[in-house]
C-alpha cells in the first residue's frame, strides 16, 4: 500500500467536522445514541488508519487521500497542501486486526440500522477518525493507549475461539 500523509487542509476539515458535530450534539441536549454513533465511527476510522495494510487500511488511506485532503485543501486555499509528519508504526498486531475488523463490522451494522441523523454521526466519525489517525501526534497517542487494549481484546477473542 502506498503511504499517504495528512495535509493541513485535511486536518482542518476533520477538526471542523468534529467541532460542528459536537456543537449539534450539545444543542440537542447530549443524546446518548448520537455520542455512541460518533465514537463508534471515530474508533473505526482511527483504527482503520492505523492498520498497516489490508482493506481497512486501504479504505482509510483512500478516504483521506481522495476526500479529506483535497476538500480541505480547496477550502483553505493554495498553501494548504503542506503535508504533516507521517506517523510511525502503531503496533497493531494480527489479533488487533481481528478486533478492528469486528469493530468495523459493528459500525457497518449500526450504519444499516440507524436513521439518517445517526448515519451522519457515524460518517463524520469515520472520516475524522481516518484523518486524525494519520496525524503523527494522535497516532502516537493511540499507539501508546488504544492499540494495546485493541491487541489484547483481539487476543482474547482468538483465545475464546480456539
N, C-alpha and C positions, 0 to 999 in steps of 0.2 A: 504494500500500500504506500502511496506517496505521502510524504509528510505535509501537513497543512498547518499554517500558522494563523493565529487570530490577528486581525487588523484592529487598529484603533477604532475604526468605524463599526466593525463587528462587535467589539466590546461595548461601545456606546449604545448600539442597538439592543444588545442583550440586557444591559442595565436599565435602559429606558423602558423596555417591555416589562421587566420585573417591577420597576417603580410604578408604572401605570396599573399593573395588575394588583399590586399591594394597596394602592390607593382605592381602587374599586372595591377590593375586599374589605377595607376599613370602612368605606362609606356604606356598605351593605350590612354592617354590624358583625363582622367577623364570622361568617357562616363556616362551619367545620368542613362540609363537603368541598367547598372551594379551596380551602387550605390543603386538604388531602390530595386533591387533584393537582394543585400546583407543585406540592412537594414530591408527589409521585413522578410527575413529569420532569422536575429538576433532577431527581436522583437517576432516573432512566437516562436522561441526556448526559449528565455528568459522567456516569459510569460507562456509557457507550463511548464517550470521547476518550476515556482512559484506557479503553481496550486497545491493545497493540495491533490487532488485526481482526479478521472475521467480518461478518456482515454488519454487526452493530457498530464496530469501529469505522467501517467504510461509510455507513449511513450518517454517522455523526460528522465525519470529515466532509462528506458531500454537502450536508446541511449547512455547515459553516462556510465551506468554500464556494458553494453555489448560491446561498441565500443570505446568510448573516453578513459576511464580509462585503459582498457587492452592494447590498441595500444600505448597510451602514456607511460605507464609503461614499455613496451617492448623496446620502442625507447630510453628511458632514462636509462634503466638498472635496476639492483636489488633494489636499495634504493628508487625507485620512487613510491612504493606502499604506501608511507606515505599519510594519508588522511588529507585533510584540514578541518577547522572548519565547522560544519554543520550550514547552515543558519537558522535563525529563521523564524517564520511565516511571510509571506509577506503582509497579509491583503487583499488578493484578495477576493471579495465578489461574490455572485451569479450573479449580473449584470456584474461584471468584468469578470466572467467566460463566460458570453454570448459574451462580446466584444472580449475575447480571442479566442473563437470558430469562430467568424466572421473573425478575422484576420487570423487564421489558414486556414479557408476555402478560403479566398482570396489568401493566399500564395500557397495553393494547386492548385487553379485555374491558378495562374500565372505560376506555375511549368508546368502545362499541355500545356500552350500556348506559352512557351518560347523555344528558341533554346538551344542547349547543353551547350553553354558558360554561359547563364543566369541560367540554371538549376544548374550548378556547383556553381554559386554565391549563389543561394538560399540554396542549400545543405550545403555549407560551413557556411552560416549564421545560419542555424538551428542547426547544430552540435555545433558550437561555442557558440551560444546563450544558448543552453541547458546546456552546460558545465559551462559557466560563470554564469548562473542563479543559480547554486548550490555552487558558491563561496560566502562565507559569506559577504564579503565586497561589492561586486556588487549586491548581493541580497538585502542587506540593503539599498543601494543607490536607487535601483529600487523600493523598498517598500516605500521610502520616496518621490520619484519624479514621477515615471511612474505609479505605481499601483493606486494612487488616480485619475489620469487622465483616466485610463482604467475603473475604477469603475464608474466614472462619465459618461463616454461615454456609457457604458453598461446600466446605469440607464436611460439615455436619449433615447436609442434605445427601452428599455422596455416601457418607458412612451409614446413614439410615437405609440407603438403598442396597447396600451390599449384603 
